[in-house]
């Protein structure tokens, strides 16, 4: 099983647990998160790129993988990903570099 498939399966498994054990507050937050990334004044594609930037700056590898996966589903190009990662690098500074490396590796794996 690829790293991406493993990530997707584990995320789905954990979401099932969260759905089972989460209370009203948890479920409301998750609903808000889901709805935030829906088409609106900004496209879902653009919102995923924004989510990717924030995840890079916050240095959350799970979030980076998730947003890269969603970016792939939304038809984001290599050039759009690289420009987005560069914005995160400028905002976050050199501490983002390890996440930048892993993000590019993940993006390449998603393309296979």
ABEGO torsion letter per residue (X at the ends): XBAAAAAAAAAAAAAAAAAAABBAAAAAAAAAAAAAABBBABBAAAAAAAAAAAAAAAGBAAAAAAAAAAAAAAGBBAAAAAAAAAAAAAAAEAAAAAAAAAAAAAAAAAAX
